[in-house]
């Protein structure tokens, strides 16, 4: 209803990790100013380290498998979801 700022947050979930992972991990965010009624497309670039986890041997690795991507204003306010497989 009015001009303001929104914080767009990107969360990742590794669906098949070899070690237990939290259900959502914040990986990126961006604060944007929007005028009343305006919408905007935001792009995030995920890097290798954004997908890496510590395995049982404490190696920082990217494991193959399915990843869930969630975009929202907060972890309890997810507005867009997608997935990809490595």
N, C-alpha and C positions, 0 to 999 in steps of 0.2 A: 504493500500500500504506500510505500515511501522509499526514497533513496536510502542506501545503506551498504554496509560491507557484509560479505558472506565469506566464511572460511570453508573451502572445498577440501575434503580430506580423502586420501586414497589408502585403502586397507587391503592387505593380502592375507590369504589363508592357504597354506600348503596342505592340500587334502590327503596326501599319501606320504607324509614325511616319515622317515625311519625312527625319529624320536618325537615325543609328544610336543606339540606346539600350541600356543594360544589360539583361540578361534578367530581372532582378528589382530593384525599387527599394523600399526600406522606406519606407512612407508613414505608418504609425501603429503604436503598440504600447500595451499596457496590462498592468500586473502585477496579478494577481488571487490571492487566497488561497483555497484549496480544502481542505475537510476530506476525509478519507479517503472515497473512493467518490462524492464530490460532483461534479456537472457544473454548468456555468453557461453561459447564453447571453450573448455579448458583442456589442455593437453599435458599429460605427465609422461615422462620417459623413465621407464624402469631400467635399472642397471643390474648387472650380474649380482652385485652385493645385496641388492634389494631382495633377491630370491634365495640367498644363501642362508644356511643354518649350521649350527654346530652339531656334528654327528656324535655317535657314541665314543669315538676316539678323539673327540674335541678338535676335529678338523673342520674348517669353515668351508662348506661345500654346497654346490647347487645340485640337488637331486632331481632326476627326471620324475615326471608325474603331473598330476592335475593341480592347478592353482586357481583359486577363486579370487576375483578382484571386486572390491566394493567401493563405491563412491558415495559420500554423504557429508552432512554437516557435523556429524558426530558418530561414534561407534554404535550408538543406539538410534541413529537417524539415517540409515542407509537408504539412498534413493535410486541407486543404479547398481546392478550386479552383472558380472560377466565371468567367463572362465577361459583358460587356455591350458594347453598341455605342452610340456617340454619333452 
